[in-house]
């Protein structure tokens, strides 16, 4: 995403002035039949057509409730939506109450995935879903571990986590500046980033494959603290230790959320091959976690080599310029005219 920000507010690491739930409540009126259909299609694309019907589902960090509603529309048997933000619980409840056909069997709770007692009381589910949530808890690995606990043997875990990379500090500083800003400055920052992403078009009308529009997505991104990231090999290794075999990974550029699906199984990690793609790729391949780690190391080495070469090129230019200046000074080209004039004036006066 764009990093162009006009206000320069000092970072406030401990101050969070943003509510995901308030943003979701504002998003609710934009949901229409097309958005609902897109949300259902996204679930079926990742879990498989017919794989949701009759299943028990937990939506960890339900936000607006759109994904929860999509699970109900796709025919899940029972659904539990939890969120730590009361406003998100309100948004999910409002959406559920507006769709009474799907309200039965749908439980909505104001609870945290970091609460071990809550996780124990919830039990286990066929599908554990948490999209863009665990990295905002302030304890991402604990949150992911508890999400793993919610999945029964043979069940599926579907998560998305912010992609790690070299711009983490810049992104974190930007989020802190946003949270430290006043309302006017926040609106300016959102408007600038939304305009950059949408190319000047209406940011409310441009939507991603999950139905989220650019405007509300930008607010969500800028305000999202706490903020942690991970590379795919880290998520894969962690989940495999917890007994999960990866099914599919879509890696996205830094600043976005990479997507992961797993099945809880006893398959040895060395044998687990998953479908790997990037958000821009058209030819998915298969990888193991070891191959993923090797690819990440190669990419990191390549990035380091590019950065080193760029620095060396800049240093070479600087060295040439210094040599040129020294040569000019030594040859007197900068001083000769002035010195001659002074000498001439001195002789004439004498």
VENCOR-V285959 format. One record per pair of residues at least 12 apart in sequence whose ideal C-beta (glycine too) atoms are under 7 Angstrom apart, sorted by the first residue. I is the first residue (numbers start at 1). J is the second residue. D is the distance in Angstrom with one decimal. If there is no record, write none. Layout:
i->I j->J d->D
i->I j->J d->D
This chain:
i->1 j->193 d->6.0
i->1 j->197 d->6.5
i->1 j->221 d->6.4
i->1 j->255 d->5.1
i->2 j->193 d->5.2
i->2 j->196 d->3.7
i->2 j->197 d->6.9
i->3 j->170 d->6.5
i->3 j->174 d->6.4
i->4 j->192 d->5.6
i->4 j->196 d->6.6
i->5 j->174 d->6.5
i->5 j->177 d->6.5
i->5 j->189 d->5.6
i->5 j->192 d->7.0
i->6 j->188 d->6.0
i->6 j->192 d->6.8
i->7 j->181 d->5.8
i->7 j->185 d->4.2
i->7 j->188 d->6.6
i->7 j->189 d->6.8
i->9 j->177 d->4.6
i->9 j->180 d->4.5
i->9 j->181 d->5.0
i->9 j->185 d->6.8
i->10 j->180 d->6.5
i->11 j->173 d->5.5
i->11 j->176 d->3.9
i->11 j->177 d->6.3
i->11 j->180 d->6.8
i->12 j->176 d->5.7
i->12 j->179 d->6.3
i->12 j->180 d->4.0
i->13 j->176 d->5.9
i->15 j->179 d->5.9
i->15 j->180 d->6.2
i->16 j->179 d->5.6
i->16 j->225 d->4.8
i->17 j->179 d->4.7
i->18 j->179 d->5.7
i->18 j->223 d->3.0
i->18 j->225 d->6.9
i->19 j->85 d->6.1
i->19 j->87 d->5.3
i->20 j->63 d->6.3
i->20 j->85 d->5.3
i->20 j->88 d->5.7
i->20 j->220 d->6.6
i->21 j->85 d->4.1
i->21 j->86 d->6.6
i->21 j->87 d->2.4
i->21 j->88 d->3.7
i->21 j->90 d->6.5
i->21 j->91 d->5.9
i->22 j->87 d->5.1
i->23 j->216 d->5.8
i->23 j->219 d->5.0
i->23 j->220 d->5.7
i->24 j->63 d->5.0
i->24 j->64 d->3.9
i->24 j->88 d->5.5
i->24 j->91 d->4.1
i->25 j->87 d->6.0
i->25 j->90 d->6.6
i->25 j->91 d->4.8
i->26 j->216 d->6.8
i->27 j->64 d->5.3
i->27 j->216 d->4.6
i->28 j->64 d->6.1
i->28 j->91 d->5.9
i->28 j->94 d->6.4
i->28 j->95 d->6.3
i->30 j->204 d->6.6
i->30 j->213 d->6.2
i->31 j->66 d->6.3
i->35 j->207 d->7.0
i->35 j->211 d->3.7
i->36 j->69 d->6.8
i->36 j->70 d->6.7
i->36 j->73 d->6.7
i->38 j->209 d->6.4
i->38 j->210 d->6.6
i->38 j->211 d->4.6
i->39 j->66 d->5.4
i->39 j->67 d->6.1
i->39 j->70 d->3.8
i->39 j->210 d->6.1
i->39 j->211 d->5.1
i->40 j->70 d->4.6
i->40 j->73 d->5.2
i->40 j->74 d->5.4
i->42 j->209 d->5.7
i->42 j->210 d->5.1
i->43 j->70 d->5.3
i->43 j->71 d->6.5
i->43 j->74 d->5.5
i->44 j->74 d->6.5
i->46 j->158 d->6.1
i->46 j->261 d->5.8
i->47 j->127 d->6.9
i->47 j->156 d->6.5
i->47 j->158 d->6.8
i->52 j->71 d->6.2
i->52 j->74 d->4.1
i->52 j->75 d->6.0
i->52 j->76 d->5.3
i->52 j->127 d->6.9
i->53 j->74 d->6.7
i->53 j->75 d->3.5
i->54 j->75 d->6.7
i->54 j->77 d->5.0
i->55 j->76 d->5.2
i->55 j->77 d->6.1
i->55 j->126 d->3.9
i->55 j->127 d->5.4
i->56 j->77 d->5.9
i->56 j->78 d->4.8
i->56 j->125 d->4.6
i->56 j->126 d->4.8
i->57 j->71 d->4.9
i->57 j->76 d->4.6
i->57 j->79 d->4.9
i->57 j->125 d->6.0
i->57 j->126 d->6.8
i->57 j->127 d->4.5
i->57 j->129 d->6.4
i->58 j->80 d->4.7
i->58 j->122 d->6.5
i->58 j->125 d->4.5
i->58 j->128 d->5.5
i->58 j->129 d->7.0
i->58 j->150 d->5.5
i->59 j->71 d->6.8
i->59 j->79 d->6.8
i->59 j->81 d->4.5
i->59 j->129 d->5.2
i->60 j->82 d->6.0
i->60 j->113 d->5.1
i->60 j->128 d->6.8
i->60 j->129 d->6.8
i->60 j->130 d->3.8
i->60 j->133 d->6.0
i->60 j->147 d->5.6
i->61 j->83 d->5.6
i->61 j->130 d->5.6
i->61 j->133 d->3.0
i->62 j->81 d->3.7
i->62 j->82 d->6.6
i->62 j->83 d->4.9
i->62 j->88 d->6.4
i->62 j->92 d->4.5
i->63 j->83 d->6.7
i->63 j->88 d->5.3
i->63 j->91 d->7.0
i->64 j->91 d->5.0
i->64 j->92 d->6.9
i->64 j->95 d->6.6
i->65 j->81 d->6.5
i->65 j->91 d->5.8
i->65 j->92 d->3.3
i->65 j->95 d->3.8
i->65 j->96 d->6.2
i->66 j->95 d->7.0
i->66 j->211 d->6.3
i->67 j->129 d->6.7
i->67 j->131 d->6.3
i->68 j->81 d->4.5
i->68 j->92 d->6.1
i->69 j->95 d->5.7
i->69 j->99 d->6.1
i->69 j->102 d->6.5
i->72 j->102 d->3.7
i->72 j->106 d->6.1
i->73 j->102 d->6.6
i->77 j->105 d->6.7
i->78 j->105 d->4.8
i->79 j->105 d->6.5
i->79 j->106 d->4.8
i->80 j->107 d->4.7
i->80 j->109 d->6.8
i->80 j->122 d->6.4
i->81 j->108 d->4.8
i->82 j->109 d->4.7
i->82 j->111 d->4.6
i->82 j->113 d->7.0
i->83 j->110 d->6.8
i->84 j->111 d->6.9
i->84 j->112 d->4.4
i->86 j->110 d->5.7
i->89 j->108 d->6.2
i->89 j->110 d->4.5
i->92 j->108 d->5.3
i->93 j->108 d->5.3
i->96 j->108 d->6.3
i->113 j->137 d->6.6
i->113 j->143 d->5.0
i->113 j->146 d->5.1
i->113 j->147 d->6.2
i->114 j->137 d->5.7
i->114 j->139 d->5.8
i->114 j->142 d->5.9
i->114 j->143 d->5.8
i->114 j->146 d->6.7
i->116 j->146 d->6.9
i->119 j->146 d->4.6
i->119 j->149 d->5.5
i->119 j->150 d->6.3
i->122 j->150 d->6.2
i->124 j->150 d->5.9
i->124 j->151 d->6.3
i->124 j->152 d->4.0
i->125 j->150 d->5.8
i->125 j->151 d->6.6
i->125 j->152 d->6.4
i->125 j->155 d->6.3
i->126 j->152 d->6.4
i->126 j->155 d->4.9
i->127 j->155 d->6.4
i->127 j->156 d->5.2
i->127 j->158 d->6.9
i->128 j->147 d->5.6
i->128 j->150 d->4.8
i->128 j->151 d->4.5
i->128 j->155 d->6.7
i->128 j->157 d->4.9
i->129 j->158 d->5.0
i->130 j->147 d->5.5
i->130 j->159 d->5.0
i->131 j->160 d->4.8
i->132 j->160 d->5.2
i->132 j->257 d->5.1
i->134 j->147 d->6.5
i->134 j->159 d->6.4
i->134 j->161 d->6.4
i->135 j->161 d->5.4
i->135 j->162 d->4.9
i->135 j->227 d->6.6
i->135 j->228 d->4.5
i->135 j->229 d->6.6
i->136 j->224 d->5.5
i->136 j->226 d->5.9
i->136 j->227 d->6.8
i->137 j->226 d->6.8
i->138 j->226 d->4.0
i->140 j->228 d->4.2
i->141 j->238 d->6.8
i->144 j->238 d->6.5
i->145 j->242 d->6.9
i->147 j->159 d->6.7
i->148 j->239 d->6.6
i->148 j->242 d->4.4
i->148 j->244 d->6.6
i->151 j->264 d->5.0
i->152 j->264 d->6.9
i->153 j->264 d->5.5
i->154 j->263 d->7.0
i->154 j->264 d->6.2
i->155 j->264 d->5.3
i->156 j->261 d->6.2
i->156 j->262 d->6.7
i->156 j->263 d->5.5
i->157 j->239 d->7.0
i->157 j->244 d->5.9
i->157 j->262 d->4.3
i->157 j->264 d->6.9
i->158 j->261 d->4.9
i->159 j->260 d->5.4
i->160 j->257 d->3.9
i->160 j->258 d->6.6
i->160 j->259 d->4.7
i->161 j->230 d->5.2
i->161 j->235 d->5.9
i->161 j->257 d->6.3
i->161 j->258 d->6.2
i->162 j->229 d->4.4
i->162 j->257 d->5.6
i->163 j->229 d->6.3
i->163 j->251 d->6.7
i->163 j->252 d->5.5
i->163 j->253 d->6.8
i->163 j->254 d->5.1
i->163 j->256 d->6.0
i->163 j->257 d->7.0
i->163 j->258 d->4.8
i->164 j->229 d->4.0
i->164 j->230 d->5.3
i->164 j->231 d->4.4
i->165 j->254 d->3.2
i->167 j->254 d->5.4
i->168 j->229 d->5.6
i->171 j->255 d->6.3
i->172 j->227 d->5.6
i->175 j->222 d->6.2
i->175 j->224 d->6.2
i->175 j->225 d->5.4
i->175 j->227 d->5.6
i->178 j->222 d->4.3
i->178 j->223 d->6.1
i->179 j->223 d->6.5
i->179 j->225 d->5.9
i->189 j->222 d->6.2
i->190 j->218 d->5.3
i->190 j->219 d->5.6
i->190 j->222 d->6.5
i->193 j->218 d->4.9
i->193 j->222 d->6.9
i->194 j->214 d->5.4
i->194 j->215 d->5.4
i->194 j->218 d->4.8
i->197 j->214 d->5.3
i->197 j->218 d->6.8
i->198 j->214 d->4.9
i->203 j->215 d->4.0
i->231 j->296 d->5.7
i->232 j->249 d->5.5
i->232 j->251 d->5.6
i->232 j->258 d->6.0
i->232 j->292 d->5.5
i->233 j->289 d->6.4
i->233 j->292 d->4.9
i->233 j->293 d->4.1
i->233 j->296 d->5.4
i->235 j->260 d->5.8
i->236 j->289 d->4.4
i->236 j->292 d->6.1
i->237 j->289 d->6.0
i->239 j->262 d->5.4
i->240 j->269 d->4.2
i->240 j->272 d->6.8
i->240 j->289 d->6.2
i->243 j->264 d->5.8
i->243 j->266 d->6.8
i->244 j->262 d->3.8
i->244 j->263 d->6.8
i->244 j->264 d->5.4
i->245 j->262 d->6.3
i->245 j->263 d->5.4
i->245 j->265 d->4.5
i->245 j->267 d->4.6
i->245 j->272 d->4.3
i->246 j->260 d->6.8
i->246 j->262 d->5.4
i->246 j->272 d->5.8
i->246 j->274 d->3.8
i->247 j->261 d->4.4
i->247 j->262 d->6.1
i->247 j->263 d->5.8
i->247 j->274 d->5.7
i->247 j->275 d->7.0
i->248 j->261 d->4.9
i->248 j->274 d->5.8
i->248 j->275 d->4.4
i->249 j->274 d->5.7
i->249 j->276 d->5.2
i->250 j->277 d->5.1
i->250 j->278 d->6.9
i->250 j->279 d->6.3
i->251 j->278 d->5.1
i->252 j->278 d->7.0
i->252 j->279 d->4.5
i->269 j->289 d->6.2
i->270 j->288 d->6.9
i->272 j->288 d->6.5
i->272 j->289 d->7.0
i->273 j->286 d->4.8
i->273 j->287 d->6.7
i->273 j->288 d->5.6
i->274 j->286 d->6.9
i->274 j->287 d->6.3
i->276 j->292 d->7.0
